[in-house]
Amino acid sequence: MELALVIAVVVIALGFDYTNGFHDAANAIATSVSTRALTPRVALGMAAVMNFLGAFLGTEVAETVGKGIIETPSGQHGLVVVIAALVGAITWNLITWYFGLPSSSSHALIGGLVGAGLASASTVLWSGIVDKVVIPMVLSPAVGFAGAFLLMTAILWLFRNRNPGKTTRGFRLSQSLSAAAMALGHGLQDAQKTMGVIFLALLTTGHANAGDGIPVWVKLAAATAISLGTYSGGWRIMRTLGRRIIHLDPARGFASEAISATVLYVMAIGLHAPVSTTHTITSAVMGAGATKRLSAVRWGVAKGIVTAWVLTIPAAGIVAALVYEIVHRILE
């Protein structure tokens, strides 16, 4: 039974990784597609490759998710907790995807872990959650908004006397690089979260030790799942992020992606924090758009997105807690 549950955790975790890919594909490419810097299929293919490569850039975020959110019980009981957390995260991903809301797969996973941990009376590491989740959750959108606003302001000043046509073409080309950087950062952040959950399951059953690194097969599996999910696309969310918040031009698209990618790298490599690529790029799009005029941003759409952000952790946690109660009664 324990081995069967380990296999179930790995399969469900890779399923979550796949939904993460198609749910968050818009994060990396929506701005490039909406400004016509890249065609949708080219953008998706590039994002899939960069997501795969990004998964191998480090394991700091994976270790935070695997060891820094809850103290999972050992054995079969611990596996039930992890399964409940994953189902809670997948459920919220699918709900927000259906309504076209760019919510955070990262926070859905963390909410699922907390909800399942509380329902199972496991130890929740609140200090780690505050340091590695709550503070970065507030900080990354704020930095994304302010950074994109300042970078776009600088771009407007530097290119104020340049030929508009040549400038637009130049930023379309630049967006190919900034979108690739964003997709690489997405792989660095989000594929590692799935690695962390699988590693957590291996720890609870003694298939890995706390001091061990993430096994190569786990890295390959997580990288492949998120890449396949990315290539399958997330058109509903792409429309929201690329068009409904604000009509982007190539310069604003470049500014949004460049700042977002920078935030993702700093948070993952420097602070080991699992931040939301969704929160970061959406805030950056708002910041770059606000340089046109504040009324250019459709704040009503933005309000709906922020509401989904606020609800993500508790909603995924509630679903995970309910799933835990069901699975616990059946298997234990």
N, C-alpha and C positions, 0 to 999 in steps of 0.2 A: 504493500500500500504506500509506503514512504517513497519508494522509487517511482511509483506511478504518479504520486503528487509532485515530485521533483520535475518529472517530464511535463506534467500539466502546467506547472509554474513557468517553465521555459517556453512552452508553446504559447501560453496566454501573454507572457511578457513580450514575446516577439510579435504577437497580434497587436498589443498596445503600441509597440514600436512602429508597426505598419500604419496604424491609425494616426499616430503622431506624424508620420511622414506625409500622408495625404491631407491631414488637418492643417499642418504647418508649412506645407509647400508654398503657400501664398506668402509666408513671411519673407522668403528669399527672393521671389520672382514677381510678385504682384506689381510692384512699382515699375520694374523693367518692361513687363508686358503692357501695362497701361500707358506707358509713354512710347510704346512701339520701339523701344531699344532692342528688344529680342522678341522673336515669335514665341508663342506659348510652348510648342513642342521643343524647340531649341533650349528655351529657358528651363523647362522641366528636366530635360536630359542633362544639362549642365548642373542643375541643382542636385540631381540624383548622384552624379559623380562626386561633386564636392562634399555632399553629405557623407558619402562613403569614406572619403579621405579624411574628413574632419573627425570621424569617430576614432581615428588612430593617433590623434595629436596629444592625447593625455588621458589620465584616469582620475584626476583630482575630483571632478564632479561625481563620478561613479562611486568613489569612496565616501563622499559626503552622503549620498543617497543610501548607500549600503550600510553605513555605520552611524550616521549622525542624526537620523530622524527618530527612529524607535529602536528599542532593544527587543529584537524579535525572539520569542521563545524558541527553544531548540526542538528538533524533531518534527513530527507530523503536525503538531499544534502550530508551530511557527509557519509551516507551509500553508496551512489554512488561512492564517493572517495575511500572508503575502498574496494569495489568490484573491481574497476579498478586496485587498487594496487595488489590485490590478483591474478587477471587474468594475469597481467604483470609478476608476480613472477612465476606462474605455467607455463606460456608459455616458459620462459627462462629455467626453470627446465627441461621441456620436450625436448627442443632443445639440451641442453647440454647432457642430458641422451642419446638421439638418437646417438650423435656423440661420446659417451663414455668419455666425458670430466668431471672430478671431479670439477665442479664449486661450488660456495657457494649458497645454498638455502637461507641462512641468508641474504646475500647481495642482492640476487634477491628480497627478500621481502622488504628490506630497499629501494632499488632502485625503486621498485613499489610504495611505499609510497611517496617517494620524487617526482617521476614523476607525480603521480596523484595529489599530493599537489600543484605542480607548475601549472599543467594544470587547476586546479580548483581555482587558485589564493588564496589557503590556505596559512597560515603562516608555513614556513618550519623552524624548529629550528636548524639553521646551527651550532650554538655553541655546542649544544648537539650532533649533528652528528659528529662534529670534535672530541669531547672528547670521545664519547661512540662508535663511529663506525670507523672513519678514523685512529685515533691513534692506537686502538687495531688491526685494519685490517693490519697495517704495522708491529706492534710489535709482534703479535702472530706467524706469520710465521718465523720471524727473531729469536725469542726465540726458536721456535720448531726446526729450523735447527741447531742453535748453541747448544741447549741443547742435542739433539740427537747425534750430533757429539761428544760432550764432554763425554756423558754417554757411548757411544760405545767405545770411546778411553779408558776410564777407565775399561770397561769390557775386552777389548783386553789385557790390561796390567795385570789385576787381574787374568785372566784365561789363561795366556800365557803358563803356565807349566802344565795345567790340561789335562786329557784325552779328546781328541776332541769328541769322541762318547758320553761319559757321559755328557759332557758340553752341547752338542746339545740337548740331551734328556731332560736335566734340563731346558733349555730355552724354549723347546716346552711346558713343563708343566707351566712354568712361563708365557708364552704367554696367557694361558687360563685366568689368573688373569688380565694381562694387557689389554687384549681385552675386558673383562668384565668392567674394569674401564673406558675404552674408550667409551663403549656403554652407561654406566651410565652418563658419561659427555656429550655425545651427547643428551641424553634425557633431562638432566639438561639445556642444551643450547637451542636446537632446538624446543622441545615441548613447551617451555615457549614462544617462539616467536609467535606461533599460539595462545596461550592463550592471549598474549598481543593484537593481532589483534581483537579477539572476544571481549575482554574487551573494546577495542577502540570503537567497534560498539555499545556495551551496553552503553558506556558513551555518545555517540552522541545522543542517543534516550532517555536518562533519565532512562534506566533500571538498571543503576549502578551509583554510585557516585565516584568521584575521590579518596575519602578517603577509599572506600571499598576495601576489599581484593578480589582476584580472586575467583569467585564462585567455589564451589566444582565440580559442573556439568561440568564447563568449563575445569577444570583440568583433570577430568576423560575422557571427550570426546577427548581432545588433546592427552593425553597419549595413549588412545586406537588407535586413527588414526595413530599415528607415529609408534606404535608397529606393527600394521597390515601391514603398508607400508614397514617397515624393514623386516618383515618375508617374504614378497613377493619377496624381493631380488632386487639387482641392478647389474646384472652380467656384463653388458658392462663396467661400471665404475670400478667394482671390478678387471677386467682384467688389466685396465690401471694402477690402483693404486698398485696392487699386483705384476704385472709382467713386464709391459712395461717401468716403470721408472728405475727399477733395479731389478735384481734377488736377493731377500732377503733370508737370512738364519735366523734361529730362534732367535739368539742373536740380530741381527739388527732389526728384527720385534719387539722384546720385548722393545728395546731401543726407537724405534719410538712411540710405543703405550704408554709406561710409561710417556714419556715427554709430549706427546699430551694430555693425560688425565690430567696431572698436570696443564698444561696451561688452559684447559677448566674450571677446578674447580676454579683456581685463578681468572680468568676473570669473571666468573659468580658470585661467592660468594663474592669475594673481591672487584672487580671493577664494578660489575653490567653491564658488557659490553657484547653485543651480538656478539661474535666473530664467525668466520667460523671454524667449525670442519674440513671441507675439506682443507682449507688453512693450518691449523695447522698440520694435519697428513701428508699431501703431503710434506710439507717442512721438517718435521721430517724424513720421509722416505729418502728424498734427503740427509739430514745431516748424517744419519746413514750410508747410502750407500757411501757417500764421504770418509768414513774412509777406505774403501777398496782401492780405488784410484779414483781420480776425473773423470777419463774417464769411470769408471764403471757406472756412472749415465748417462742415455740417455738424454742429455740436449736438444735434439731436441723435444722430447716428453714433457719435462719440460717446454720448451718455449711455446708450444701450450697450456699447462695448464695455465701458467701465463697470456697468452693473454686472455684466457677465464675469468680469474679473473678480469683483468682490464676492460673488456667489460661488466661484469655482472651488475653493478649498472646502468650505462647509458642505456644498452640495455633493461633491465627490466623497467627502468623509461620511455623510449620511448614507449614501448608497453602499459604500464599503462596509459600514457597520451593519446594515441590513443583510447584505450578502454574507457577512461573517456569521451572523446568527443562523442563517439557513444552512450554510455549509458545515458549520460547527455541529449542528443537530444531526445532520446526515452522516458525517464521517467520524464524529467523535462521541 
